[in-house]
Structures are given as structure tokens and as C-alpha cells.
Amino acid sequence: MDINVGDVLKLKKQHPCGSREWEVLRVGADFRLKCLGCGHQIMIARKLLEKNVKEIVEKS
């Protein structure tokens, strides 16, 4: 899966704030994502993220 910094992803499970959309801030073995609903930032392993991505909403 080709994911780059600045892409907006829609994940299968929603964040507790209700949003499913996340912006990619960092790419590597881990990804840093920012919730577009509340601004919370997380680090997530590449394997786990690629399994949970529903679609790429917006390419950078």
C-alpha cells in the first residue's frame, strides 16, 4: 500500500471522538497519525495500519 505524508486515511474503526479520518504526519516502520476530529496524535505500526485502512480519502 502506497501511503505518503499528508494523505488522509479512513480507518475501519472510529476514534472515540467519532471521527474515522486521520492525516499521516510521518511514514516509516511506524506511522504518526493525527485524528481530524479532535487532533489527537498516535504512533501505529505499519502492519497494523495497513490492515485497518478502509480507503485513502485524499492523496497529498
CHARMM-style PDB file with segment names, atoms N, HN, CA, C and O in Angstrom:
ATOM      1  N   MET     1       0.850  -1.184   0.000  1.00  0.00      PROA
ATOM      2  CA  MET     1       0.000   0.000   0.000  1.00  0.00      PROA
ATOM      3  C   MET     1       0.890   1.239   0.000  1.00  0.00      PROA
ATOM      4  O   MET     1       1.843   1.334   0.773  1.00  0.00      PROA
ATOM      5  N   ASP     2       0.569   2.171  -0.867  1.00  0.00      PROA
ATOM      6  HN  ASP     2      -0.205   2.094  -1.495  1.00  0.00      PROA
ATOM      7  CA  ASP     2       1.387   3.379  -1.017  1.00  0.00      PROA
ATOM      8  C   ASP     2       0.769   4.532  -0.224  1.00  0.00      PROA
ATOM      9  O   ASP     2      -0.157   5.192  -0.695  1.00  0.00      PROA
ATOM     10  N   ILE     3       1.286   4.767   0.975  1.00  0.00      PROA
ATOM     11  HN  ILE     3       2.038   4.231   1.357  1.00  0.00      PROA
ATOM     12  CA  ILE     3       0.799   5.840   1.850  1.00  0.00      PROA
ATOM     13  C   ILE     3       1.934   6.839   2.052  1.00  0.00      PROA
ATOM     14  O   ILE     3       3.056   6.450   2.373  1.00  0.00      PROA
ATOM     15  N   ASN     4       1.644   8.114   1.866  1.00  0.00      PROA
ATOM     16  HN  ASN     4       0.732   8.430   1.606  1.00  0.00      PROA
ATOM     17  CA  ASN     4       2.655   9.171   1.979  1.00  0.00      PROA
ATOM     18  C   ASN     4       2.235  10.208   3.010  1.00  0.00      PROA
ATOM     19  O   ASN     4       1.072  10.264   3.411  1.00  0.00      PROA
ATOM     20  N   VAL     5       3.193  11.031   3.437  1.00  0.00      PROA
ATOM     21  HN  VAL     5       4.137  10.986   3.112  1.00  0.00      PROA
ATOM     22  CA  VAL     5       2.919  12.119   4.377  1.00  0.00      PROA
ATOM     23  C   VAL     5       1.917  13.079   3.739  1.00  0.00      PROA
ATOM     24  O   VAL     5       2.056  13.453   2.574  1.00  0.00      PROA
ATOM     25  N   GLY     6       0.917  13.470   4.505  1.00  0.00      PROA
ATOM     26  HN  GLY     6       0.804  13.166   5.452  1.00  0.00      PROA
ATOM     27  CA  GLY     6      -0.101  14.397   4.018  1.00  0.00      PROA
ATOM     28  C   GLY     6      -1.371  13.711   3.533  1.00  0.00      PROA
ATOM     29  O   GLY     6      -2.391  14.373   3.340  1.00  0.00      PROA
ATOM     30  N   ASP     7      -1.328  12.391   3.330  1.00  0.00      PROA
ATOM     31  HN  ASP     7      -0.499  11.853   3.486  1.00  0.00      PROA
ATOM     32  CA  ASP     7      -2.528  11.666   2.911  1.00  0.00      PROA
ATOM     33  C   ASP     7      -3.551  11.654   4.039  1.00  0.00      PROA
ATOM     34  O   ASP     7      -3.189  11.710   5.214  1.00  0.00      PROA
ATOM     35  N   VAL     8      -4.828  11.582   3.679  1.00  0.00      PROA
ATOM     36  HN  VAL     8      -5.122  11.536   2.724  1.00  0.00      PROA
ATOM     37  CA  VAL     8      -5.908  11.435   4.651  1.00  0.00      PROA
ATOM     38  C   VAL     8      -6.480  10.033   4.479  1.00  0.00      PROA
ATOM     39  O   VAL     8      -6.901   9.653   3.386  1.00  0.00      PROA
ATOM     40  N   LEU     9      -6.490   9.268   5.575  1.00  0.00      PROA
ATOM     41  HN  LEU     9      -6.147   9.577   6.462  1.00  0.00      PROA
ATOM     42  CA  LEU     9      -6.941   7.883   5.548  1.00  0.00      PROA
ATOM     43  C   LEU     9      -8.260   7.739   6.283  1.00  0.00      PROA
ATOM     44  O   LEU     9      -8.511   8.428   7.272  1.00  0.00      PROA
ATOM     45  N   LYS    10      -9.101   6.837   5.794  1.00  0.00      PROA
ATOM     46  HN  LYS    10      -8.898   6.277   4.991  1.00  0.00      PROA
ATOM     47  CA  LYS    10     -10.322   6.462   6.516  1.00  0.00      PROA
ATOM     48  C   LYS    10     -10.069   5.053   7.046  1.00  0.00      PROA
ATOM     49  O   LYS    10      -9.798   4.129   6.278  1.00  0.00      PROA
ATOM     50  N   LEU    11     -10.161   4.899   8.378  1.00  0.00      PROA
ATOM     51  HN  LEU    11     -10.381   5.649   9.001  1.00  0.00      PROA
ATOM     52  CA  LEU    11      -9.916   3.612   9.014  1.00  0.00      PROA
ATOM     53  C   LEU    11     -11.227   2.869   9.264  1.00  0.00      PROA
ATOM     54  O   LEU    11     -12.300   3.472   9.266  1.00  0.00      PROA
ATOM     55  N   LYS    12     -11.129   1.541   9.477  1.00  0.00      PROA
ATOM     56  HN  LYS    12     -10.257   1.052   9.475  1.00  0.00      PROA
ATOM     57  CA  LYS    12     -12.306   0.714   9.707  1.00  0.00      PROA
ATOM     58  C   LYS    12     -12.988   1.036  11.032  1.00  0.00      PROA
ATOM     59  O   LYS    12     -14.216   1.094  11.100  1.00  0.00      PROA
ATOM     60  N   LYS    13     -12.194   1.246  12.093  1.00  0.00      PROA
ATOM     61  HN  LYS    13     -11.197   1.198  12.038  1.00  0.00      PROA
ATOM     62  CA  LYS    13     -12.757   1.546  13.413  1.00  0.00      PROA
ATOM     63  C   LYS    13     -12.689   3.046  13.672  1.00  0.00      PROA
ATOM     64  O   LYS    13     -11.718   3.703  13.297  1.00  0.00      PROA
ATOM     65  N   GLN    14     -13.711   3.579  14.308  1.00  0.00      PROA
ATOM     66  HN  GLN    14     -14.500   3.046  14.613  1.00  0.00      PROA
ATOM     67  CA  GLN    14     -13.701   5.010  14.591  1.00  0.00      PROA
ATOM     68  C   GLN    14     -13.001   5.311  15.904  1.00  0.00      PROA
ATOM     69  O   GLN    14     -12.941   4.475  16.806  1.00  0.00      PROA
ATOM     70  N   HSD    15     -12.471   6.529  15.989  1.00  0.00      PROA
ATOM     71  HN  HSD    15     -12.520   7.208  15.256  1.00  0.00      PROA
ATOM     72  CA  HSD    15     -11.821   7.038  17.189  1.00  0.00      PROA
ATOM     73  C   HSD    15     -12.927   7.355  18.201  1.00  0.00      PROA
ATOM     74  O   HSD    15     -14.061   7.610  17.796  1.00  0.00      PROA
ATOM     75  N   PRO    16     -12.633   7.346  19.490  1.00  0.00      PROA
ATOM     76  CA  PRO    16     -13.668   7.676  20.486  1.00  0.00      PROA
ATOM     77  C   PRO    16     -14.366   9.023  20.257  1.00  0.00      PROA
ATOM     78  O   PRO    16     -15.497   9.207  20.708  1.00  0.00      PROA
ATOM     79  N   CYS    17     -13.724   9.955  19.576  1.00  0.00      PROA
ATOM     80  HN  CYS    17     -12.805   9.806  19.210  1.00  0.00      PROA
ATOM     81  CA  CYS    17     -14.365  11.254  19.294  1.00  0.00      PROA
ATOM     82  C   CYS    17     -15.414  11.137  18.184  1.00  0.00      PROA
ATOM     83  O   CYS    17     -16.199  12.062  17.977  1.00  0.00      PROA
ATOM     84  N   GLY    18     -15.431  10.000  17.467  1.00  0.00      PROA
ATOM     85  HN  GLY    18     -14.793   9.249  17.635  1.00  0.00      PROA
ATOM     86  CA  GLY    18     -16.431   9.787  16.419  1.00  0.00      PROA
ATOM     87  C   GLY    18     -15.897   9.883  15.009  1.00  0.00      PROA
ATOM     88  O   GLY    18     -16.596   9.513  14.066  1.00  0.00      PROA
ATOM     89  N   SER    19     -14.683  10.367  14.833  1.00  0.00      PROA
ATOM     90  HN  SER    19     -14.115  10.667  15.599  1.00  0.00      PROA
ATOM     91  CA  SER    19     -14.094  10.521  13.502  1.00  0.00      PROA
ATOM     92  C   SER    19     -13.406   9.237  13.052  1.00  0.00      PROA
ATOM     93  O   SER    19     -12.865   8.498  13.874  1.00  0.00      PROA
ATOM     94  N   ARG    20     -13.427   8.973  11.747  1.00  0.00      PROA
ATOM     95  HN  ARG    20     -13.866   9.573  11.079  1.00  0.00      PROA
ATOM     96  CA  ARG    20     -12.710   7.839  11.164  1.00  0.00      PROA
ATOM     97  C   ARG    20     -11.533   8.310  10.305  1.00  0.00      PROA
ATOM     98  O   ARG    20     -10.761   7.490   9.809  1.00  0.00      PROA
ATOM     99  N   GLU    21     -11.397   9.616  10.130  1.00  0.00      PROA
ATOM    100  HN  GLU    21     -12.024  10.282  10.533  1.00  0.00      PROA
ATOM    101  CA  GLU    21     -10.373  10.142   9.222  1.00  0.00      PROA
ATOM    102  C   GLU    21      -9.135  10.604   9.976  1.00  0.00      PROA
ATOM    103  O   GLU    21      -9.228  11.268  11.008  1.00  0.00      PROA
ATOM    104  N   TRP    22      -7.960  10.236   9.432  1.00  0.00      PROA
ATOM    105  HN  TRP    22      -7.884   9.697   8.594  1.00  0.00      PROA
ATOM    106  CA  TRP    22      -6.669  10.523  10.041  1.00  0.00      PROA
ATOM    107  C   TRP    22      -5.719  11.068   8.981  1.00  0.00      PROA
ATOM    108  O   TRP    22      -5.723  10.613   7.838  1.00  0.00      PROA
ATOM    109  N   GLU    23      -4.916  12.035   9.369  1.00  0.00      PROA
ATOM    110  HN  GLU    23      -4.913  12.405  10.298  1.00  0.00      PROA
ATOM    111  CA  GLU    23      -3.883  12.594   8.483  1.00  0.00      PROA
ATOM    112  C   GLU    23      -2.544  11.957   8.841  1.00  0.00      PROA
ATOM    113  O   GLU    23      -2.209  11.810  10.017  1.00  0.00      PROA
ATOM    114  N   VAL    24      -1.772  11.576   7.800  1.00  0.00      PROA
ATOM    115  HN  VAL    24      -2.045  11.695   6.845  1.00  0.00      PROA
ATOM    116  CA  VAL    24      -0.466  10.958   8.009  1.00  0.00      PROA
ATOM    117  C   VAL    24       0.579  12.060   8.206  1.00  0.00      PROA
ATOM    118  O   VAL    24       0.739  12.924   7.345  1.00  0.00      PROA
ATOM    119  N   LEU    25       1.292  12.030   9.346  1.00  0.00      PROA
ATOM    120  HN  LEU    25       1.162  11.328  10.046  1.00  0.00      PROA
ATOM    121  CA  LEU    25       2.313  13.033   9.657  1.00  0.00      PROA
ATOM    122  C   LEU    25       3.728  12.488   9.456  1.00  0.00      PROA
ATOM    123  O   LEU    25       4.650  13.258   9.188  1.00  0.00      PROA
ATOM    124  N   ARG    26       3.913  11.159   9.584  1.00  0.00      PROA
ATOM    125  HN  ARG    26       3.164  10.533   9.802  1.00  0.00      PROA
ATOM    126  CA  ARG    26       5.236  10.544   9.486  1.00  0.00      PROA
ATOM    127  C   ARG    26       5.075   9.142   8.920  1.00  0.00      PROA
ATOM    128  O   ARG    26       4.128   8.430   9.257  1.00  0.00      PROA
ATOM    129  N   VAL    27       6.016   8.746   8.048  1.00  0.00      PROA
ATOM    130  HN  VAL    27       6.785   9.324   7.775  1.00  0.00      PROA
ATOM    131  CA  VAL    27       5.995   7.430   7.428  1.00  0.00      PROA
ATOM    132  C   VAL    27       7.314   6.728   7.709  1.00  0.00      PROA
ATOM    133  O   VAL    27       8.370   7.361   7.719  1.00  0.00      PROA
ATOM    134  N   GLY    28       7.254   5.432   7.936  1.00  0.00      PROA
ATOM    135  HN  GLY    28       6.396   4.919   7.928  1.00  0.00      PROA
ATOM    136  CA  GLY    28       8.443   4.616   8.190  1.00  0.00      PROA
ATOM    137  C   GLY    28       7.989   3.247   8.642  1.00  0.00      PROA
ATOM    138  O   GLY    28       6.954   2.760   8.187  1.00  0.00      PROA
ATOM    139  N   ALA    29       8.749   2.607   9.539  1.00  0.00      PROA
ATOM    140  HN  ALA    29       9.589   3.002   9.909  1.00  0.00      PROA
ATOM    141  CA  ALA    29       8.313   1.338  10.118  1.00  0.00      PROA
ATOM    142  C   ALA    29       7.051   1.575  10.944  1.00  0.00      PROA
ATOM    143  O   ALA    29       6.193   0.698  11.042  1.00  0.00      PROA
ATOM    144  N   ASP    30       6.943   2.767  11.539  1.00  0.00      PROA
ATOM    145  HN  ASP    30       7.640   3.480  11.459  1.00  0.00      PROA
ATOM    146  CA  ASP    30       5.738   3.205  12.255  1.00  0.00      PROA
ATOM    147  C   ASP    30       5.182   4.430  11.545  1.00  0.00      PROA
ATOM    148  O   ASP    30       5.913   5.148  10.863  1.00  0.00      PROA
ATOM    149  N   PHE    31       3.894   4.663  11.710  1.00  0.00      PROA
ATOM    150  HN  PHE    31       3.300   4.080  12.264  1.00  0.00      PROA
ATOM    151  CA  PHE    31       3.249   5.853  11.177  1.00  0.00      PROA
ATOM    152  C   PHE    31       2.837   6.745  12.339  1.00  0.00      PROA
ATOM    153  O   PHE    31       2.439   6.245  13.391  1.00  0.00      PROA
ATOM    154  N   ARG    32       2.929   8.060  12.161  1.00  0.00      PROA
ATOM    155  HN  ARG    32       3.253   8.466  11.306  1.00  0.00      PROA
ATOM    156  CA  ARG    32       2.334   9.000  13.116  1.00  0.00      PROA
ATOM    157  C   ARG    32       1.096   9.546  12.426  1.00  0.00      PROA
ATOM    158  O   ARG    32       1.166  10.076  11.317  1.00  0.00      PROA
ATOM    159  N   LEU    33      -0.044   9.408  13.102  1.00  0.00      PROA
ATOM    160  HN  LEU    33      -0.101   8.978  14.003  1.00  0.00      PROA
ATOM    161  CA  LEU    33      -1.319   9.848  12.567  1.00  0.00      PROA
ATOM    162  C   LEU    33      -1.933  10.900  13.476  1.00  0.00      PROA
ATOM    163  O   LEU    33      -1.737  10.888  14.691  1.00  0.00      PROA
ATOM    164  N   LYS    34      -2.691  11.821  12.853  1.00  0.00      PROA
ATOM    165  HN  LYS    34      -2.851  11.831  11.866  1.00  0.00      PROA
ATOM    166  CA  LYS    34      -3.406  12.854  13.606  1.00  0.00      PROA
ATOM    167  C   LYS    34      -4.888  12.722  13.288  1.00  0.00      PROA
ATOM    168  O   LYS    34      -5.290  12.745  12.124  1.00  0.00      PROA
ATOM    169  N   CYS    35      -5.697  12.584  14.339  1.00  0.00      PROA
ATOM    170  HN  CYS    35      -5.371  12.565  15.284  1.00  0.00      PROA
ATOM    171  CA  CYS    35      -7.151  12.489  14.167  1.00  0.00      PROA
ATOM    172  C   CYS    35      -7.680  13.837  13.665  1.00  0.00      PROA
ATOM    173  O   CYS    35      -7.368  14.883  14.234  1.00  0.00      PROA
ATOM    174  N   LEU    36      -8.475  13.805  12.605  1.00  0.00      PROA
ATOM    175  HN  LEU    36      -8.729  12.955  12.143  1.00  0.00      PROA
ATOM    176  CA  LEU    36      -9.022  15.048  12.066  1.00  0.00      PROA
ATOM    177  C   LEU    36     -10.248  15.517  12.848  1.00  0.00      PROA
ATOM    178  O   LEU    36     -10.746  16.618  12.612  1.00  0.00      PROA
ATOM    179  N   GLY    37     -10.737  14.700  13.771  1.00  0.00      PROA
ATOM    180  HN  GLY    37     -10.332  13.806  13.963  1.00  0.00      PROA
ATOM    181  CA  GLY    37     -11.878  15.099  14.596  1.00  0.00      PROA
ATOM    182  C   GLY    37     -11.452  15.901  15.812  1.00  0.00      PROA
ATOM    183  O   GLY    37     -12.022  16.952  16.103  1.00  0.00      PROA
ATOM    184  N   CYS    38     -10.425  15.393  16.536  1.00  0.00      PROA
ATOM    185  HN  CYS    38      -9.961  14.540  16.299  1.00  0.00      PROA
ATOM    186  CA  CYS    38     -10.059  16.035  17.806  1.00  0.00      PROA
ATOM    187  C   CYS    38      -8.588  16.464  17.868  1.00  0.00      PROA
ATOM    188  O   CYS    38      -8.199  17.153  18.811  1.00  0.00      PROA
ATOM    189  N   GLY    39      -7.762  16.075  16.892  1.00  0.00      PROA
ATOM    190  HN  GLY    39      -8.078  15.515  16.126  1.00  0.00      PROA
ATOM    191  CA  GLY    39      -6.364  16.496  16.876  1.00  0.00      PROA
ATOM    192  C   GLY    39      -5.425  15.580  17.633  1.00  0.00      PROA
ATOM    193  O   GLY    39      -4.228  15.861  17.697  1.00  0.00      PROA
ATOM    194  N   HSD    40      -5.923  14.487  18.213  1.00  0.00      PROA
ATOM    195  HN  HSD    40      -6.895  14.258  18.161  1.00  0.00      PROA
ATOM    196  CA  HSD    40      -5.082  13.531  18.957  1.00  0.00      PROA
ATOM    197  C   HSD    40      -4.088  12.863  18.002  1.00  0.00      PROA
ATOM    198  O   HSD    40      -4.452  12.488  16.887  1.00  0.00      PROA
ATOM    199  N   GLN    41      -2.836  12.716  18.439  1.00  0.00      PROA
ATOM    200  HN  GLN    41      -2.540  13.020  19.345  1.00  0.00      PROA
ATOM    201  CA  GLN    41      -1.809  12.082  17.611  1.00  0.00      PROA
ATOM    202  C   GLN    41      -1.415  10.739  18.199  1.00  0.00      PROA
ATOM    203  O   GLN    41      -1.300  10.587  19.415  1.00  0.00      PROA
ATOM    204  N   ILE    42      -1.208   9.752  17.304  1.00  0.00      PROA
ATOM    205  HN  ILE    42      -1.301   9.875  16.316  1.00  0.00      PROA
ATOM    206  CA  ILE    42      -0.795   8.411  17.728  1.00  0.00      PROA
ATOM    207  C   ILE    42       0.333   7.912  16.835  1.00  0.00      PROA
ATOM    208  O   ILE    42       0.517   8.382  15.712  1.00  0.00      PROA
ATOM    209  N   MET    43       1.085   6.942  17.364  1.00  0.00      PROA
ATOM    210  HN  MET    43       0.935   6.560  18.276  1.00  0.00      PROA
ATOM    211  CA  MET    43       2.056   6.188  16.575  1.00  0.00      PROA
ATOM    212  C   MET    43       1.475   4.780  16.431  1.00  0.00      PROA
ATOM    213  O   MET    43       0.993   4.206  17.408  1.00  0.00      PROA
ATOM    214  N   ILE    44       1.519   4.219  15.211  1.00  0.00      PROA
ATOM    215  HN  ILE    44       1.910   4.686  14.418  1.00  0.00      PROA
ATOM    216  CA  ILE    44       0.966   2.887  14.960  1.00  0.00      PROA
ATOM    217  C   ILE    44       1.890   2.139  14.015  1.00  0.00      PROA
ATOM    218  O   ILE    44       2.431   2.733  13.081  1.00  0.00      PROA
ATOM    219  N   ALA    45       2.077   0.858  14.240  1.00  0.00      PROA
ATOM    220  HN  ALA    45       1.638   0.376  14.998  1.00  0.00      PROA
ATOM    221  CA  ALA    45       2.948   0.022  13.420  1.00  0.00      PROA
ATOM    222  C   ALA    45       2.396  -0.080  11.995  1.00  0.00      PROA
ATOM    223  O   ALA    45       1.182  -0.104  11.794  1.00  0.00      PROA
ATOM    224  N   ARG    46       3.289  -0.140  11.020  1.00  0.00      PROA
ATOM    225  HN  ARG    46       4.275  -0.121  11.183  1.00  0.00      PROA
ATOM    226  CA  ARG    46       2.908  -0.221   9.607  1.00  0.00      PROA
ATOM    227  C   ARG    46       1.955  -1.389   9.342  1.00  0.00      PROA
ATOM    228  O   ARG    46       0.933  -1.225   8.675  1.00  0.00      PROA
ATOM    229  N   LYS    47       2.294  -2.561   9.866  1.00  0.00      PROA
ATOM    230  HN  LYS    47       3.124  -2.694  10.408  1.00  0.00      PROA
ATOM    231  CA  LYS    47       1.488  -3.765   9.625  1.00  0.00      PROA
ATOM    232  C   LYS    47       0.060  -3.588  10.139  1.00  0.00      PROA
ATOM    233  O   LYS    47      -0.900  -3.957   9.463  1.00  0.00      PROA
ATOM    234  N   LEU    48      -0.071  -3.023  11.337  1.00  0.00      PROA
ATOM    235  HN  LEU    48       0.709  -2.723  11.886  1.00  0.00      PROA
ATOM    236  CA  LEU    48      -1.382  -2.803  11.930  1.00  0.00      PROA
ATOM    237  C   LEU    48      -2.188  -1.759  11.151  1.00  0.00      PROA
ATOM    238  O   LEU    48      -3.387  -1.932  10.936  1.00  0.00      PROA
ATOM    239  N   LEU    49      -1.534  -0.691  10.734  1.00  0.00      PROA
ATOM    240  HN  LEU    49      -0.560  -0.551  10.908  1.00  0.00      PROA
ATOM    241  CA  LEU    49      -2.227   0.361   9.982  1.00  0.00      PROA
ATOM    242  C   LEU    49      -2.716  -0.158   8.640  1.00  0.00      PROA
ATOM    243  O   LEU    49      -3.867   0.072   8.269  1.00  0.00      PROA
ATOM    244  N   GLU    50      -1.850  -0.861   7.902  1.00  0.00      PROA
ATOM    245  HN  GLU    50      -0.915  -1.048   8.203  1.00  0.00      PROA
ATOM    246  CA  GLU    50      -2.237  -1.347   6.575  1.00  0.00      PROA
ATOM    247  C   GLU    50      -3.416  -2.311   6.651  1.00  0.00      PROA
ATOM    248  O   GLU    50      -4.211  -2.396   5.714  1.00  0.00      PROA
ATOM    249  N   LYS    51      -3.533  -3.037   7.759  1.00  0.00      PROA
ATOM    250  HN  LYS    51      -2.887  -2.969   8.520  1.00  0.00      PROA
ATOM    251  CA  LYS    51      -4.659  -3.954   7.958  1.00  0.00      PROA
ATOM    252  C   LYS    51      -5.958  -3.186   8.218  1.00  0.00      PROA
ATOM    253  O   LYS    51      -7.037  -3.649   7.850  1.00  0.00      PROA
ATOM    254  N   ASN    52      -5.854  -2.009   8.853  1.00  0.00      PROA
ATOM    255  HN  ASN    52      -4.977  -1.633   9.152  1.00  0.00      PROA
ATOM    256  CA  ASN    52      -7.041  -1.279   9.288  1.00  0.00      PROA
ATOM    257  C   ASN    52      -7.480  -0.138   8.373  1.00  0.00      PROA
ATOM    258  O   ASN    52      -8.485   0.513   8.658  1.00  0.00      PROA
ATOM    259  N   VAL    53      -6.755   0.123   7.282  1.00  0.00      PROA
ATOM    260  HN  VAL    53      -5.938  -0.406   7.051  1.00  0.00      PROA
ATOM    261  CA  VAL    53      -7.143   1.201   6.365  1.00  0.00      PROA
ATOM    262  C   VAL    53      -8.310   0.741   5.493  1.00  0.00      PROA
ATOM    263  O   VAL    53      -8.240  -0.304   4.846  1.00  0.00      PROA
ATOM    264  N   LYS    54      -9.377   1.529   5.484  1.00  0.00      PROA
ATOM    265  HN  LYS    54      -9.434   2.378   6.010  1.00  0.00      PROA
ATOM    266  CA  LYS    54     -10.534   1.238   4.634  1.00  0.00      PROA
ATOM    267  C   LYS    54     -10.317   1.835   3.241  1.00  0.00      PROA
ATOM    268  O   LYS    54     -10.547   1.177   2.226  1.00  0.00      PROA
ATOM    269  N   GLU    55      -9.857   3.123   3.212  1.00  0.00      PROA
ATOM    270  HN  GLU    55      -9.670   3.658   4.037  1.00  0.00      PROA
ATOM    271  CA  GLU    55      -9.581   3.779   1.934  1.00  0.00      PROA
ATOM    272  C   GLU    55      -8.691   4.999   2.152  1.00  0.00      PROA
ATOM    273  O   GLU    55      -8.591   5.524   3.261  1.00  0.00      PROA
ATOM    274  N   ILE    56      -8.049   5.437   1.073  1.00  0.00      PROA
ATOM    275  HN  ILE    56      -8.131   5.011   0.172  1.00  0.00      PROA
ATOM    276  CA  ILE    56      -7.287   6.682   1.103  1.00  0.00      PROA
ATOM    277  C   ILE    56      -8.214   7.757   0.552  1.00  0.00      PROA
ATOM    278  O   ILE    56      -8.532   7.767  -0.637  1.00  0.00      PROA
ATOM    279  N   VAL    57      -8.641   8.661   1.426  1.00  0.00      PROA
ATOM    280  HN  VAL    57      -8.383   8.653   2.391  1.00  0.00      PROA
ATOM    281  CA  VAL    57      -9.633   9.678   1.059  1.00  0.00      PROA
ATOM    282  C   VAL    57      -9.017  10.744   0.165  1.00  0.00      PROA
ATOM    283  O   VAL    57      -9.600  11.130  -0.848  1.00  0.00      PROA
ATOM    284  N   GLU    58      -7.826  11.222   0.549  1.00  0.00      PROA
ATOM    285  HN  GLU    58      -7.352  10.909   1.372  1.00  0.00      PROA
ATOM    286  CA  GLU    58      -7.192  12.345  -0.160  1.00  0.00      PROA
ATOM    287  C   GLU    58      -5.697  12.094  -0.256  1.00  0.00      PROA
ATOM    288  O   GLU    58      -5.031  11.908   0.762  1.00  0.00      PROA
ATOM    289  N   LYS    59      -5.165  12.088  -1.473  1.00  0.00      PROA
ATOM    290  HN  LYS    59      -5.706  12.239  -2.300  1.00  0.00      PROA
ATOM    291  CA  LYS    59      -3.724  11.928  -1.685  1.00  0.00      PROA
ATOM    292  C   LYS    59      -3.067  13.303  -1.621  1.00  0.00      PROA
ATOM    293  O   LYS    59      -3.639  14.298  -2.066  1.00  0.00      PROA
ATOM    294  N   SER    60      -1.844  13.345  -1.054  1.00  0.00      PROA
ATOM    295  HN  SER    60      -1.379  12.537  -0.692  1.00  0.00      PROA
ATOM    296  CA  SER    60      -1.128  14.624  -0.973  1.00  0.00      PROA
ATOM    297  C   SER    60      -0.425  14.916  -2.269  1.00  0.00      PROA
ATOM    298  OT1 SER    60       0.233  15.949  -2.395  1.00  0.00      PROA
TER     299      SER     60
END
